[in-house]
Amino acid sequence: MNSIVWQRLFSRIQSRAYRIACLELGQTDLAWDLVQESAIALMRSYGDRPSEEFVPLFYRILQNRIRDQHRRQKLERILGFWSDRKEGDPDPMDLLADPTPSPEGVLTNQELSKAIHVAIQKLPSRQRQAFLLREWEGLSIEETAIAMGCSTGSVKVHHFRALRHLREYLADWTPEGYFHEP
């Protein structure tokens, strides 16, 4: 790939990628390292690909590196349990949360899913389309505009209105135990 094209592309996406990594990791130095490592990995492994594939590939590499970092941190916490363990301390595995949801949790998730489905169905067609393309399919505003056959401004308006209506429709949906009063 042409280095000038790459420099322009990276300068355009690096700040957004950095913000994503910071939000995911909560560590600024580590976030910047992962953004840079992802860019290097992209160029090494996919430098011969067409330039329009670079942005999605870059974000895929970055997300994989963030996921790997989360796994490393989790493993370090678990291994730290064992290394700091003294005679008579509880087994660290007993301290970890059970990942399987309770029957009540399963029911709550099903009820929430149904409430969201109903709320989405209440949206006007264009708002529903904008919401689903932007939020569930992850399309950009420009890609959504192409898919909907309208302007980017229309996409923004429909998406904003959809979010506002969904907040209204779901405002009363508070499963038991979900919100706790102080």
Secondary structure, 3 states (H helix, E strand, C coil): CCHHHHHHHHHHHHHHHHHHHHHHHCCHHHHHHHHHHHHHHHHHHHCCCCHHHHHHHHHHHHHHHHHHHHHHHHHHHHHHHHHCCCCCCCCHHHHCCCCCCCHHHHHHHHHHHHHHHHHHHHCCHHHHHHHHHHHHCCCCHHHHHHHHCCCHHHHHHHHHHHHHHHHHHHCCCCCCCCCCCC
